[in-house]
Amino acid sequence: MGKGEKPSCGGYPSSIFIIVINEFCERFSYYGMRAVLVLYFKYFLLWDDNLATVIYHAFAALCYFTPLMGAIIADSWLGKFKTIIYLSIVYAVGQVVMAVSAIHDLTDHNRDGKPDNYTVHIALSMTGLLLIAFGTGGIKPCVSAFGGDQFEEHQDKQRARFFSIFYLSINAGSLLSTIITPILRGEECGIYSQQQCYPLAFGVPAALMFIALIVFISGSSLYKKVAPQGNILAQVCTCIGFAIKNRFKNRSKSIPKREHWLDWAREKYDERLIAQIKMVVKVLFLYIPLPMFWALYDQQGSRWTLQATTMDGNFGAITIQPDQMQTVNPILIIILVPIVDGCLYPLIRKCNLNFTPLKKITVGMFLAALAFIAAALVQIEIDKTLPKFPNADHIQLKVLNLDPSEVTITYPTEALPTVNIPSLKADQYNTFPTITPMNVTIKYGNSIRNESYLGLEGTNRYTLLVTENRTNLISDIIKKPEQGQNAIRFVNNIVDTIVNITVDDKWVQEVIYMDASNYTLVKSGTKKVTVYLHNGTECSQQTMDFGFGSAYTFVIDECSPSGLKLNATEEIQPNSVHMALLIPQYFILTAGEVVFSVTGLEFSYSQAPSNMKAVLQGGWQLTVAFGNVIVLIVAGASRLSEQWAEYVLFAALLFAVCIIFSIMAYFYTYVDPAEIEAQFDDPDRKKKEKEIEANAYENFDGPYSQTKM
C-alpha cells in the first residue's frame, strides 16, 4: 500500500462499509421513531387526529428543509466529516430527549387522562423533535456525498454500486425499524402505572443513533476527507439575485433585450456559470408541481396509520399493529424496483414506446392519486361499521334486564314501541332528545314502576340496570376503543355481595351489587376472568375471543366452586374491516413512488451541470418539505367532517397538478449538460462572441454602452 493510499477490500475502499453500517443505524433510528410518532401524539399526548397530523407533517417538513443548512455548513465551513459528527450528536441527543419525554412516570404517579405536568411532556417532545430534525436533515446531504468522496476518479463502476448498496441499507433500516418499534410500543412499562411503552419505542432508536455515531467515528483513520470547496449554492443564489436586481435597475433604460433574464448577470458573473444556472432553473421550474405528490405519499405515517387503528389486524398466525402497516411500503419497494427496472421498462422499450422520464413522473403522480381514491373507498367501508354516537342534543339509552323474569319497557316517545327484554339480555341503543325529565316505564308481570332521570347530558350513552325491585343508571363508553384494544367492564348481579375482579391476574376493581366496574382495556384474544367473594369463594372463566376495537359489559350472575357464570352484552362491535384491504392502496402508492421518485432523482442528476448536482438534489428534497407543508395547510384549514372526503380532496388536487405538470413537461427540452459546458471551453467560440458583442456596442449609442466603457 503506497503512501497516503487508503485500505481497500475487493476493489472498494474499506471506509464505505463503515458508512453503509452508519446509514443503516441512522435510518433505523429515524424511521423507527417516526413509525410510532403519530400514535404517540394521539394516545400519549392525547391530541386529536388533526393536531397529531399537523405536528407530524410539520416535523417531516422541517427534516427536509434542514438539508440545505447541512450542505452549507459542510461546503463552506466544517467539511462533510465534521458536519456529520457534530450534527449526529445533536441528532442522538434529540432521540434521548424524545425517549425521556415519553416516560409517563416522569412528572406524576398516576396518569389519569393528561399528566399533571402536561406542559413538561409537550416541551420535551417538541425540543426532541427540533433536535432530530436539525440532525437528520443536516447530515442527509453529507453522508451519501461523503461516501462518494471515498472513491477515486477511475472507480465509477464501484461508486455506482456503492450508491445501490447505500439505498438498500436505507430500506433495510426502514423495514426493520417499522417492524420492531411498534412491537416495543405495544409492551407495557412504568414504575407507578402501566402504559404502552413509548419510552422503549423511542429509546431503541436513540441507542441505534449512538451506535451509528460511534461506528462512524471509529472509521476516522480510513476516510478520505475532502476539504470544504466553497458553497456553490451561495454562488447560484447571489448570481440569480444580481440578475434580478440588474434587470429591474435598468428596466427604464433603452437597453437591448436579452435572450434570458439570467443574462443580466453577465456584468459580474462568468457565462459558463450563468449557462449552468439556466439549466438548474429550468429543472427547478418543473419541480413546482411536485410537492403535491409528497403531500399524499407522506400520509402513510399519519392519516393511513390512523385509518389502520379502526381495522382488524388479525392475520391468523400474526397480529399486525396499525403502525406496522407502514412496513408494506419498503417491502414492496424491494420487490417492485427490480421488476420495474428489469422487466417493465425493457418491455416498454421493445414496444417502441417513448416513455420519457417526465412521462414516468406524470404516471407516478397519477398512481398516487389513485391510491387515495382506494383509501377513500376503504374509509367508506370502515365508516359503515363504526357506531353512531349521539350528538350534543341527544342521548342514547339501553336497558339491561338483570331479573330472572322478562321485563317490558316503555320509552318516553311514541316513535318507539314497547320492548320486551328477556332475562340477562339488553335492548339495543335508542336515541332520544335531551329532555328533562326522562321517564321510563318498567313492567314486571302486574308490577309497574315509573323511573324519572334528570340532567342527562347530550353526546352520552347510558345503560339502565333493572330488576323487579331496583334500578341503576350507569354511563357507557362514548368512543370506539383504538389501537386495536377492547373495552370491557363487569356488572355485579350477585345479591347483596361485593366482588373483586381480576383479568389475566391483573386486578380490575371491587364492585358492589347492581353496580358496574370501570372499563378495562384488553388486547385481542381470550382472557381469564377471576372473581373473588368476601366469603372466600373463588371462581373463574375464559371469555370469548376478543377481536379489535370492541366494547362489552359482562354480567357476573353466579360465582360458586363449580364455576363462574358470565353473560356478555355487546356495546360496540369489533372492527370488521380487515387491514388486508389497505394493501391495494399501499401497492398503488408504492408503484407510484418507484416510478416517480427513482426517475426524479435520475432526471435531476442527468439534467444538472457537473458542479451543481447537489443543488438540484437539495431542490428535490425541498419538494418533500413543501409537500408536508401542503398537508399542514389542508389538515388545518379543511373543515371536512368525513375522512373519506379529505382523501378524495387530496386525490383531486393531485389529478389537477398532474395535468398541469404534463403540460409543463410537454414543452420541456432535454439537454446534455456536458455538451453545453464543453462549448464554453472552446477558445474560438469565445473569440467570436467577443467580436459580435463589440460590434453590437459600436452600433448602439445608449446608457448600456456607456456603462461598459
N, C-alpha and C positions, 0 to 999 in steps of 0.2 A: 504494500500500500504506500503510495507516494506521499510526500509531504503535503499536508492540507487536504488530502483526499479523505472523504467520509466513508465509513464502513458500509458494505452493501451485502444484500442477500438475494441470490437468484437474479441479479441484474437490477434490483430495486434498492434504493437507499434504505438502510435499516431504520432510519428515523420515521419513515412513512408508516410502519407498522404500529409504532407508538402513537402516531397521530390518529390512525384509524381506531385504536382502542380508546383513546381520549374522546373521539367523536361519538363512539357507541355509548360510553358512560354519560356524556353530556346530553345526548338526545334521550337516553333513558330517563335522566333526571328531569328534563323539560317536559316530555310528553307524559311521563308518569304523574307529575304534579298537575299538569293541565287536564288529564283524564278525569280526575275527581273534583276539579275546581268548581264547576257549576253546581254540583251536588253539595259541596262544602258551603257555597253561598246560600243555597236554598235550605238545607237541613241543619246546618250548624249556626250560621248567622241569621237564619230564618227570614231571608229576603224572598220577595215574590218572584215569579218567573221572569217578569220584565226587567226588574232591577238586577237579578242574577245574570241575565243575558247581556244587559248593557255593560256591567262591570267586566264580565268575561271578555267581551269583544273590545272594550277599551284597553284591557291588558294586552290582548293579542295585537291590537293596532300598535301599541307602544313598542312591542317586541320587534315590529318591522319598520318603525320609524328610526330606532336607535342604531341600525347598522351603518347609516351614514356617519353617525358620530364615531363609531368604531373605526371606520375606514379613514376618517380624517385624522384621528389620533395616531393610527398606525403609520399612515403615509407621511404625515407632517412632523411627527414628534417622537413617539416611542419605538416605532417599528412593530412588526407583527408579533414577534416573540414576547416582548414585554407587555404589549397590549393584551394578549391572550392571558397571560399570567395575572395581571392586575385586575382585569375585568372578571376573570374566573373566580378570584377571591370575593369580589363584590357579589357575584352570582351565588356562590356557595353560602355566603352569609345570609343572603336573601332566602335561600331554601331553609336554612335553620330557623330564621325568624318566622317563616310560614308554619313550620312544624310546631314551634312554641306557641304561635297564635291559636293553634287548634287544640291545645290542652284544655279540656273543659273544667279541670280542677284547678286551673291556674289562678282564678280570681274568686271562686266560690266553691262551696262544698256540695251544693245541691242545685243542679241546673234544671229549674222548672221553667220552661219557656226560654226567654232570653236570659243570659247570665247577669248576675248582679252588676258587675263592672263591664257592661256590654261594649262600651267605647274602647276598652283596652284591647279586646279581641279585634275590633274593627281597625284600630290604629296599627296594631302589629301586622294584621293581614295586608293592609294597603302598603305599609312600609316594605314588607317582604316582597310583594308583587312588583313594586317600583325597582327594588334592587335586582330582582330576577330579570325584569325587562331590560334594564341597562346592561346587565351582564350577558344574557343570552344574545341580545341584539348586537351588542358591541363586539362580541367575538365572532358573530356569524360570518361577516365578510373576510375575516382574518384567517380562520383555521384552514379552509379549503385552499386559499391562496398560499398560505404558508406551506401546505403540503406540496403544492405545485412548485414552489421555490426549491424544493429538495432535489429536483431532477436537473440534469444537465441539458444543454440545448439539443443534443442528439438523441435524447430519450423520449421522443414524442409518443411512441407506442406505449412505453411504460407509464408515462404520465396519464394517457387516456385511460389505461386500465386502473390506475390509482383512483381516478375520479369515479369509475364504476364501482370499485370496492368501497369507496368513501360513501357513495349514495346507498349502497347495500347496508353499510353499518348504521346509517341514519334510520332506515326502515326496520332493521333488526332491533335497534334500541327502542323505536316507537312501538313495534309489535309486542315485545316482551313486557314493556312497562305498562301498556294498556291492558295487559292480561293480569299482571301481578298487583299493581296498586289498587284496583277495585277489590281484589280479594283481601288485601290488607285493610282497606277501608271497612269491609264488611265484618271484621272482627270486633269484639267488644273489649274496651280497655278503660281504665280510670282508677283512681285511688278511692274516691268517695262515691262516685256514681258511674255506672257502666253506660258508655255511649259508643257509637260507631267510632272506630279508631282512626280518625283523620291524622292525629299526630304521627302514627306509624306510616300511613299512606304518604305523608309529606316527608317524614324522616328518612325513609329509604332512598328517595330521590336525592335528598340532601347528602346522604352518605356517598351515593354514586358520584355526585358532583365533586366532593372532596377527593374521591378516588381518581376522577378524571384529572383534577389539578395535580395530584401527586404523580400520576403516570406521565403527564406532560412535562413536569419539571425534571423528572428522572432522566429524560432523554436530552437534556440540555447540551451535553457534550457532543451529541450525534448530529445536531441540527446544523443546517446551512442557514445562517441568519443574514438576511439582506437588509442593509441599512435603509432608513427612510429615503425615498427618492423624490419627495415633494408631492404635493397634493394636486393631481390632475383635475379633480373635481372643482377645486378652487379656481383653477385656470379657466375651466369651462364656464363657471358662474360669472367670473369677472369679465370674460370676453363677451358673453351674452349681455351682461349689464352695460358694458361700454357701447355695444352696438345699438341697444335701445336708446341709451342716453344721447349718443351722437346723432341718431336718426331724428329724435324729437328736437334736438338743439338746432338742427339745420332744416327743419321741415318748412320754414317760411322763406328759405333762401332758394334762389334759382339754381339748383344743383341737379345735374343729370340723375335720373332714376337709376337705381342699381338693381341688378338681377334678383338679388335675395336680400332680405333685411339684415342678415348677418354680415353682408359685405360692408356695412357701415363700420365694422370694426377693423378695416384694413389699415387705418391710420396708425394703429397701435399694435396689432397682432399679426403674426405670420399667416400667410394664406393657407399653408398646409394645415395649421391648427383650425382655421376658420372652416376649411373644407371638411375636416374631421367632425367638427361640432355640427355642421349641417347634416351629416349622416346621423349623428346621435339625436338631434332634434326631430328629424324625420321619423325615427323609430319611436321616440318618446311621445310624439303626437298620436301614434297608433295605440299607445298604452292607455290613453284617456278613458276608453270604454271598459277596459279590462277589470278594474276593481269590482264591477258588478258580479263577475264570476266568483271572486273570492268571498264576496258577501254571502253567497249561497254556500260555498264549499265549507267555510269555517263554522257553519251552524251545525256540523256534525257533533261538535263538542258542547253545544248549548241546546238549541231547540230540539235536535234529534235525540239527544241524551235524555232530556226531559220527557220527550214523547215515549221513549222506551220504559220510563218508570211506570207507565199506566198499562203495560203489556205483560203477557205471560212469558216468563223466561225459562220455562221447563223444557229442556231439550232431551229428556229421557235420562241418559247416564249423567248428564251435567246440567247445572243451573247457571244461566248467564245473568250476570248483574247488568243493570242498564248502561253503566259506563263502559262495560266490556264490549258492547256492540261496536265501539269505535275500532276494535281490532279487525273488523271486517275490511276496513279501508287498506291498511298495509298488507294484509293477506292477499287481497285482490290485486294490489299493485304488483306484488311479486309474481302473481300468476299472469296478469294481463300485459305487462311490459314486454316480456319475450314473445307473447302471442302476437301482439300488435306489431312489434318491430320485425319479428321473424316470419310471420305468416300474412297478416293483413296488408301491411304496406307493400310487400313484394307482389301480392295478388293484385292490388290496385294498379301497380306499375305494369304488370303483364296485360291488364285490360286497357292499357294506354290512356288511363285517366290522369289528368293533370291535377293531382291532389297536393297543391302547394302548401307551405307552412301556414299561411294566413287562412287558407280554407280549413286546415286542420283545427286551428284555433277557433274558428267560427263554429265548427261541428262540436268542439268541446263545450262551448258556451250553450249550444242548443241542447246537448245531453244533460247539462247541469239543470237547465230549466225543466226538462222532462222529469228529472229526479225529484224536483219539488212538486210537480203535479202528482207523481206517485206518492210522495209524502202526504199530500193533501187528501188523497183517496184513502190512505191508511188512517189518517186522523178522523175522517168521517166515520169509518167503521168503529174506531175507538169511542167516538162521541156517542154512538148508538148504545154502547154498553155502560156508559157512565151513569151513576144515579142522578136523578133530578132533585136537587136540594131546593128548599123553598126560598123565595126572595124576601126582601125586608118587610113586605106587607102580609106575609103568610107564615104559617107554621105547618108542620106535619105531625100527625099523631097516629099511633097504632096501639092496639090493646093486646096484652099477653095474659091469657087466662091461666092462672095458677091453681084453680079449683079442680077437684075430681069431676065436676059436672060441667055440662055445656053452659055457656053464658050467651045472652043476647044483648047486643049493644045498639043503641040508637044515638046517632051523632046529631049535632045541632045544626043540621042543614037538610033541606028537602032533596038536595041533589043526590044524597047517599041513602041507599035503602038500609033497613035494619039488617045487622050482620050477626050470624050465629058462629061462635068460636068454640071449637072442641077443647077439651081439657089439655093443658100444656102446649097449646098452639097459639099462634099470634096472627092477628089480622095484618093485611098489608098497610103500608103508609097511606094515609089520606090527608089531603091538603085542605087547610081552612084559612080564611082571613083571620087576621089578628083581632078578634072581637073580645070584648070584656063584659061580662064573664063568659067562659066557655062551658056549656052544660053538656054532660054526657049521661044518658040513662042506661043503667045496668040492671038486667033482669036475670035472676036465677029462679027457675020454676015460677012460683007465685010471688016470690020476693022481688020487689022493685026498689031501686035506690038511685037517686039523682046526685051526681057529683058536679061541683062547680069549681072552675080554676081561674084565678085572676092573674093578670100581669104576665101572660105568656108572650115572650118576645119573638118578633119575626126572625126569619132565617134559621130557626131552631127546629130540631126534631125531638119528639118525646115518645116514651113508651109508658102506657098506663098499666101497672100491675094490678090485677083484680083477683079477689077470691069472693066467696059469698058474703064475707063479713068485713073485709078490709080492702083498701086500695092504696096505691103509692105511685106517684108520677115521677119518673126518672128521666134525666136528659140523655140523649143519644149522640153518637158521633155525627159530626156535621161536615166531614170531608173524607174523601176516599183515602185510605192508608196508602202511602207512597213508598218508593224504594223496594217494591215487591213484598212489603211486610203485610201482616194481617192483624187486625184489632179484635181482641176477644175480651169478654167480661163475664162475670158469673152472678146469677141471682140465687139467693138462698131461699128455698121453698121448704125447708125442714122446720116444722112448727116450733117456735119458742127455743131455737137453738142458734148459737153462734158458731160459725165455721171458719177455719183457717185454710187457705188455698195455696197450693204451690203448682207451678207449671214447669215440668222438667227440673224439679228440685229447686226452682227459684221461687221464693216466697212472693205471693201476689198481694193478699190483703186479708184482713179479718172482716167478715160480713155478717150482719145481724139478719134475722128473719124478715122477709118481704123487702129486702133492700138489695142493691147491686154494687158490685165492686167497680173500681175504675177500670178503664180499658188498659190492657197489656198488649204490647206489640210483639208478635212472634213471627218467625220466618216460616217458609213453606215446609210441608211435611207433617207427619203426625206428632202429637205432643202427649206427654203423660201428665194427666191432672190428678193430683192427690189432695184429698180433703181430710182435715183433722177436726174431730169434735171435742168439746171440752170434757166429755166423759172418757176420753182416751181412745175412742174408736177411730180407726184409720182405714180409708178406702181409696181406691184409685181406678182410673180407666183411661184408655187411649182415645184420643179424639179422632175425628175424620182426618183425611189427608188434606191439609190446607194448600191452597193454590197461592195466588199473589193478589194483594190488594183487597181482600175481603174483610168483612166485619160480622161477628157472630155474638149472640147472647146465649150462654149456657145456663139452663135451669138445673140447680142441684136439688133433685127431688127425693133422693134417698141415699143414705150412707150407712152401710152395715158391714160386718165382717165378710159377708158374701160378695160385696162389691159396691161400686158407685153407680148411681143412675143419673145420667146427664141427658138433657133434651136440648137440642140446638135449634135456634131460630136465626135465620139469615137476615141481616140488616143491609149489608152491601154485598153484592155478588162479586166473586173473584174476577180478576182480569181474564177476559176470554179471547182477546185478540192476541195471537201469538207473535213473539218477536221475530219469527222467521219471515213475517211479512215485511220487515224492514230491509231484508236482504236485496230485493229488487231495486229499491231506491239507492242503497249503497253501491250496488253494482253499476247502475247507470251513472251515478256521480263519479265513481272511480274511473270508469271508462272515459268520461269527460275529462277528468284530471290527467289521465295518461296522454290523451290526445292534446289537451290544452297546455299543461304545464311543461312537459318534456319538450314539446315543439316550441313553446315560447322561449325557453332557455336556449335552445339550439338556434332559433331565429335571431334572438338578441345577440348571440355570440357571432353569428355569421355576418350580421349587418353592422357590427361595431368596428371602428378603427382599432388598430393593434394596441394602442395605448389607452383606449377608453372602454375596453370590455367591462372593466369593473364598474364604470359609471352606469352602463346600461344594466348590469346585474343589480346595482343599487336601485335603479329606476324600476326594475321588475319587482323587487321586494317592496317598494313603495306602493305598488298596485295592491299587494296583500294588505298593507296597512290601511289604505283608503277603503278597501273592501270591508274591513271591520268597522270603519267609521260609518259606512253606509248602514250597517246593521244597527249601530248605535242610534242613528237618526230615525230609521224606520221603527225600531222597537220602542224608542222613546216617544215618537210622535204619533204612531199608529194607535187608533182607538178601536181597532177591530176586536170584537168580543170573542170571535171564533178563531182558533189556531189554524184550522184548515184554510180560512180566508187569507191569513197572513202568508201561508205557503204559496197560495195562488198569486198573491200580490208580488212576491219576490220572483216567481216564475214569469209573470207578465212583464215585469221590469227587465228581466234578463232577455226575454224574447225581443223586446223593443231594442235593447242595447245590441243584441246580436244582429239585427237588421242594420243598425247604424254602422256597426263595425264592418259588416260585409261590404257596405258601400265604400267606406274608407279604404278597405283592402283592395277593392277593385281598381282604385286609382293609384295604388302604391306601385312603385317601380323598384324591383330588386336591384341591388348594387353589389359590386365586388370592391370592398374597402381597400384591399391590397392594390388593385389596379388603379384606383383613384389616387392613393397615396404615392404610387410609383410615378404618376405624372408630374408630381412636384419635385421629383429627383432628376428630371430631365433638364440639363442646363440650356439646351436650345429653346425649349418651351419658355423658360424664364426670360431669355433674351428677347424673344418675340413679344412676349406680354409687356415687357418694359417699353419696347418701341411703340406698340399700339397705344399704351397708356400715355406716353409722351406726346404722341400726335393728337390724342384727344384733348390734352391740356392746352396745346398750342392753338387749337381751333375753338377753344371755349374761353371767353373772357368774362369771368364771374367770380363771386366770392370764394367758390371752392378752389379755383386755380390759384388764387392769391394765398389761401391757407397752405397750399402745398409748397410754396416757394421756400 
